[in-house]
Structures are given as structure tokens and as C-alpha cells.
């Protein structure tokens, strides 16, 4: 499945993913693949499971869409300014 990160509580190591009109999907730091935390607004791919308190995301990783947008933003930010141009 794919969705957007709605909230991440870095001090508590968990957050929530958008779920349309349904209840938010909980995600824990221990279920993240190749990252330590999530930024609000990024798109993630995951497996959705039913837990005791509701839906839980497992094997959560950044989608290729988020990675491409992040790289494009970095490339724009590294633009070299000509000598004498104030930024």
C-alpha cells in the first residue's frame, strides 16, 4: 500500500499515516526500513496489519516518488551562483 505520513512523534518513535476517511494507521520506528524517522508529507510504501488497537503499518519504506522529489529539491538547492550575486 501507499500513503502519506500524517504525523511523526520523534521523541516517542512512532507516528501515523493517512487513511482517507478511516482511522489513521500507526507506524513504529522498529517497522521502518532503511530510515530512522519519517517526515510529515512524504509518501511511504508499507504492509497494513490489524493490531489490538487498530491498523498498524509494517515494513515501511520511502516510496520511489518521495526519493525522486527529495533528490530534485536537493539539486535545486545546490545551484551555484555566479560571482558577485548576493543570495
Secondary structure as the mmCIF struct_conf table of DSSP 4:
data_model
#
loop_
_struct_conf.conf_type_id
_struct_conf.id
_struct_conf.beg_label_comp_id
_struct_conf.beg_label_asym_id
_struct_conf.beg_label_seq_id
_struct_conf.end_label_comp_id
_struct_conf.end_label_asym_id
_struct_conf.end_label_seq_id
STRN STRN1 UNK A 2 UNK A 9
TURN_TY1_P TURN_TY1_P1 UNK A 10 UNK A 13
STRN STRN2 UNK A 14 UNK A 17
TURN_TY1_P TURN_TY1_P2 UNK A 20 UNK A 21
BEND BEND1 UNK A 22 UNK A 22
HELX_LH_PP_P HELX_LH_PP_P1 UNK A 23 UNK A 24
STRN STRN3 UNK A 25 UNK A 28
HELX_RH_3T_P HELX_RH_3T_P1 UNK A 29 UNK A 31
STRN STRN4 UNK A 32 UNK A 32
BEND BEND2 UNK A 33 UNK A 34
BEND BEND3 UNK A 36 UNK A 36
TURN_TY1_P TURN_TY1_P3 UNK A 40 UNK A 41
STRN STRN5 UNK A 43 UNK A 51
TURN_TY1_P TURN_TY1_P4 UNK A 52 UNK A 53
STRN STRN6 UNK A 54 UNK A 62
HELX_RH_AL_P HELX_RH_AL_P1 UNK A 64 UNK A 77
TURN_TY1_P TURN_TY1_P5 UNK A 78 UNK A 78
HELX_LH_PP_P HELX_LH_PP_P2 UNK A 79 UNK A 82
TURN_TY1_P TURN_TY1_P6 UNK A 83 UNK A 84
#
